[in-house]
Amino acid sequence: MEKNRMHVRIVPMNADHLDEIAELERICFSTPWSRNMLAEELDNACSAFLVAEDDAGKVVGYAGLQVILDEGYITNVAVRPECRRNGIAGKLLQVFLDFGQANHLAFLTLEVRASNYDAIALYGSRGFRSVGRRKNYYEHPREDAIIMTKEFTEDGTADPNA
């Protein structure tokens, strides 16, 4: 159950966010994206990265999406450990879900560590379903990834049968 929700503002990632996002990557992931990799996404027309800022303008979370034709691939979702369970990841994810529906994507998909039960529960609460497993996808520690996908119907609404 989430605590009282923290007030955040969701904004597009820009160059001013890169240092804080790179730090967040190092905190949250055993194989973090580098600052340069993040910077390259600013010029990638297929990518959309969002930042959750607190009232002081500090980056408390971020998420990335790549869209290829009518398919959406969520690349990363990260929230500062001390800010988790405040609805931040859900807010970031909801922007991508709204985008997927509005732009008539066929689906959104992502990989999540098999042991990341909180993230799996969050994605499941938003209509994502487990559709497969990637053996030994993650390193440090080596672990399988669960592939989770949210399908949309042709009219852009969530597919009730998915």
C-alpha positions as CSV (number, residue, x, y, z in Angstrom):
1,M,0.0,0.0,0.0
2,E,1.4,3.4,-0.9
3,K,2.0,6.0,1.8
4,N,0.7,9.6,1.4
5,R,1.5,10.6,-2.1
6,M,4.4,12.9,-2.6
7,H,3.7,16.0,-4.7
8,V,5.8,15.8,-7.9
9,R,5.7,17.6,-11.2
10,I,6.2,15.4,-14.3
11,V,8.3,17.1,-17.0
12,P,10.2,16.1,-20.1
13,M,13.9,15.3,-19.5
14,N,16.3,18.0,-20.5
15,A,20.1,18.4,-20.3
16,D,19.8,20.1,-16.9
17,H,18.5,16.7,-15.5
18,L,21.3,14.5,-16.7
19,D,23.6,14.6,-13.7
20,E,20.8,13.8,-11.3
21,I,19.4,11.1,-13.5
22,A,22.8,9.5,-13.9
23,E,23.2,9.5,-10.1
24,L,19.7,7.9,-9.8
25,E,20.8,5.2,-12.3
26,R,23.9,4.4,-10.2
27,I,21.7,4.2,-7.0
28,C,18.9,2.1,-8.5
29,F,20.6,-0.2,-11.0
30,S,23.5,-2.6,-10.9
31,T,24.3,-1.9,-14.6
32,P,23.4,1.8,-14.9
33,W,23.1,3.8,-18.0
34,S,25.9,6.4,-18.2
35,R,25.3,10.1,-18.4
36,N,26.4,10.0,-22.1
37,M,23.8,7.3,-22.9
38,L,21.1,9.4,-21.2
39,A,22.2,12.4,-23.1
40,E,22.0,10.6,-26.4
41,E,18.3,9.9,-25.7
42,L,17.6,13.7,-25.8
43,D,18.4,13.6,-29.5
44,N,16.6,10.3,-30.2
45,A,13.3,11.1,-32.0
46,C,12.0,7.6,-31.0
47,S,12.5,8.3,-27.2
48,A,10.6,10.1,-24.6
49,F,12.1,10.5,-21.1
50,L,10.1,11.9,-18.2
51,V,11.3,13.3,-14.9
52,A,9.5,13.6,-11.6
53,E,10.6,16.7,-9.7
54,D,9.8,17.5,-6.1
55,D,8.7,20.9,-5.0
56,A,12.4,22.0,-4.8
57,G,13.0,20.9,-8.4
58,K,15.1,17.9,-7.4
59,V,14.8,14.8,-9.5
60,V,13.1,12.1,-7.5
61,G,12.3,9.7,-10.3
62,Y,12.4,9.2,-14.1
63,A,11.2,6.9,-16.8
64,G,12.0,6.3,-20.4
65,L,10.0,5.1,-23.4
66,Q,11.0,4.2,-26.9
67,V,8.3,4.0,-29.6
68,I,8.9,2.0,-32.8
69,L,6.0,2.2,-35.2
70,D,3.0,1.3,-33.0
71,E,5.0,-0.4,-30.2
72,G,6.1,1.1,-27.0
73,Y,9.1,-0.1,-25.0
74,I,9.5,1.2,-21.5
75,T,13.3,1.3,-21.0
76,N,13.7,2.4,-17.4
77,V,11.6,3.4,-14.4
78,A,13.5,4.6,-11.3
79,V,12.6,6.4,-8.1
80,R,14.9,7.5,-5.3
81,P,14.8,4.8,-2.6
82,E,13.7,7.3,0.1
83,C,10.8,8.5,-2.2
84,R,9.4,5.1,-3.1
85,R,5.9,4.1,-2.3
86,N,4.6,7.6,-2.8
87,G,3.0,7.1,-6.2
88,I,5.8,8.5,-8.2
89,A,6.5,5.5,-10.4
90,G,2.7,5.2,-10.9
91,K,2.5,8.8,-12.1
92,L,5.3,8.3,-14.6
93,L,3.8,5.1,-15.8
94,Q,0.4,6.7,-16.2
95,V,1.8,9.3,-18.6
96,F,3.1,6.5,-20.8
97,L,-0.2,4.6,-20.6
98,D,-2.1,7.8,-21.6
99,F,0.3,8.4,-24.4
100,G,-0.1,4.8,-25.6
101,Q,-3.9,5.1,-25.7
102,A,-3.9,8.5,-27.3
103,N,-1.4,7.5,-30.0
104,H,-3.1,4.1,-30.7
105,L,-0.1,2.0,-29.8
106,A,-0.6,-1.7,-30.0
107,F,1.1,-2.2,-26.7
108,L,3.5,-1.1,-24.1
109,T,6.1,-3.6,-22.8
110,L,9.0,-3.8,-20.4
111,E,11.3,-6.1,-18.5
112,V,11.5,-6.3,-14.7
113,R,13.7,-8.3,-12.4
114,A,11.9,-11.5,-11.3
115,S,12.6,-10.5,-7.7
116,N,11.2,-7.0,-8.0
117,Y,7.8,-7.8,-6.5
118,D,6.9,-4.2,-5.8
119,A,7.4,-3.2,-9.5
120,I,5.6,-6.3,-10.7
121,A,2.7,-5.5,-8.5
122,L,2.6,-1.8,-9.8
123,Y,2.7,-2.9,-13.4
124,G,0.1,-5.5,-12.8
125,S,-2.2,-2.9,-11.1
126,R,-2.0,-0.9,-14.4
127,G,-3.0,-3.8,-16.6
128,F,0.4,-5.2,-17.5
129,R,0.5,-9.0,-17.7
130,S,3.4,-11.4,-17.6
131,V,3.9,-12.7,-21.2
132,G,7.3,-14.3,-20.9
133,R,10.7,-14.6,-19.2
134,R,14.2,-13.7,-20.4
135,K,16.6,-16.1,-18.7
136,N,19.7,-14.5,-17.1
137,Y,18.8,-11.1,-18.5
138,Y,20.2,-9.2,-15.6
139,E,23.7,-9.3,-14.2
140,H,25.0,-8.3,-10.7
141,P,23.2,-10.4,-9.6
142,R,22.3,-12.7,-12.5
143,E,18.6,-13.0,-12.6
144,D,15.7,-13.6,-15.0
145,A,13.6,-10.8,-16.3
146,I,9.8,-11.0,-16.5
147,I,8.4,-9.5,-19.7
148,M,5.3,-7.6,-18.9
149,T,3.0,-6.1,-21.6
150,K,-0.1,-4.0,-21.7
151,E,-2.1,-4.3,-24.9
152,F,-4.4,-1.7,-26.4
153,T,-7.3,-2.3,-28.7
154,E,-7.5,-0.6,-32.2
155,D,-9.5,2.3,-30.7
156,G,-6.7,3.0,-28.2
157,T,-8.4,1.6,-25.1
158,A,-7.0,-1.1,-22.9
159,D,-7.7,-4.5,-24.3
160,P,-10.0,-6.2,-21.7
161,N,-8.9,-9.7,-22.9
162,A,-5.1,-9.0,-22.4
